[in-house]
Amino acid sequence: MFSAFGLELSWGTAVWAVAVFLLGFALSTGAVVFLLVKLPATFFRDSHSRVFLQSAHPALRWAGLIGKNLIGYFVIVLGMALTLPGIPGQGLLMILVGIMLLDFPGKRRLVKRLLGVPRVIQGLNWLRHRFGKPPLVLDGTPRCRTSAKIGGKHLTSPPIPTNAKEVT
């Protein structure tokens, strides 16, 4: 048994703490990876439709928007907690996912600025490449092809369709 900061810590408690740490890390990493891989390649282009639940009844659409924003705030708070020392998980990526869910003025400018950092977009495209998805296409990239340096290799995607619905 150990004693630190006035707390008693047994081996059983330590094992449970490590198990919770590893489980939290695995779940948060899995959730972020799932969301980022499922995004359409043209999600960050200006031509990508931004209307949420476009064909739904207006009341359902408003409820969906409120729910989406509430989930976005929750994900941001969770991401902030995951950035604290000793708490496992991908905190910064969770904050980015939460920001993507929110609706606020200047959001697109902020996301474009974050994605303008070469290491961020390279990391996201490396992750998408690992799951067989095309790289993300930004407005500043050429329409015909996008490329990324992933794992020391320079990858080039096939031509990007002009209609965003053609991208899977």
DAZIJO-V744321 format. One record per residue. N is the residue number from 1. RES is the residue in three letters. OMEGA is omega as a letter, one per 20 degrees, with the letter a starting at -180 (none if undefined). Layout:
BEGIN
N;RES;OMEGA
N;RES;OMEGA
END
This chain:
BEGIN
1;MET;r
2;PHE;r
3;SER;r
4;ALA;r
5;PHE;r
6;GLY;a
7;LEU;r
8;GLU;a
9;LEU;r
10;SER;r
11;TRP;r
12;GLY;r
13;THR;r
14;ALA;r
15;VAL;r
16;TRP;r
17;ALA;r
18;VAL;r
19;ALA;r
20;VAL;r
21;PHE;a
22;LEU;r
23;LEU;r
24;GLY;r
25;PHE;a
26;ALA;a
27;LEU;a
28;SER;r
29;THR;r
30;GLY;a
31;ALA;a
32;VAL;r
33;VAL;a
34;PHE;a
35;LEU;a
36;LEU;r
37;VAL;a
38;LYS;r
39;LEU;r
40;PRO;a
41;ALA;a
42;THR;a
43;PHE;a
44;PHE;r
45;ARG;r
46;ASP;a
47;SER;r
48;HIS;a
49;SER;a
50;ARG;a
51;VAL;a
52;PHE;a
53;LEU;a
54;GLN;a
55;SER;a
56;ALA;r
57;HIS;a
58;PRO;r
59;ALA;r
60;LEU;r
61;ARG;r
62;TRP;r
63;ALA;r
64;GLY;r
65;LEU;r
66;ILE;r
67;GLY;r
68;LYS;r
69;ASN;r
70;LEU;r
71;ILE;r
72;GLY;r
73;TYR;r
74;PHE;a
75;VAL;r
76;ILE;r
77;VAL;r
78;LEU;r
79;GLY;r
80;MET;r
81;ALA;a
82;LEU;r
83;THR;r
84;LEU;r
85;PRO;r
86;GLY;r
87;ILE;a
88;PRO;r
89;GLY;a
90;GLN;a
91;GLY;a
92;LEU;r
93;LEU;r
94;MET;r
95;ILE;r
96;LEU;r
97;VAL;r
98;GLY;r
99;ILE;r
100;MET;a
101;LEU;a
102;LEU;r
103;ASP;r
104;PHE;r
105;PRO;r
106;GLY;a
107;LYS;a
108;ARG;r
109;ARG;r
110;LEU;a
111;VAL;r
112;LYS;r
113;ARG;r
114;LEU;a
115;LEU;r
116;GLY;r
117;VAL;a
118;PRO;a
119;ARG;r
120;VAL;a
121;ILE;r
122;GLN;r
123;GLY;r
124;LEU;r
125;ASN;r
126;TRP;r
127;LEU;r
128;ARG;r
129;HIS;r
130;ARG;a
131;PHE;r
132;GLY;r
133;LYS;r
134;PRO;r
135;PRO;r
136;LEU;a
137;VAL;r
138;LEU;a
139;ASP;a
140;GLY;a
141;THR;r
142;PRO;a
143;ARG;a
144;CYS;a
145;ARG;r
146;THR;r
147;SER;r
148;ALA;r
149;LYS;a
150;ILE;r
151;GLY;r
152;GLY;r
153;LYS;r
154;HIS;a
155;LEU;r
156;THR;a
157;SER;r
158;PRO;r
159;PRO;a
160;ILE;r
161;PRO;r
162;THR;r
163;ASN;a
164;ALA;a
165;LYS;r
166;GLU;a
167;VAL;r
168;THR;none
END
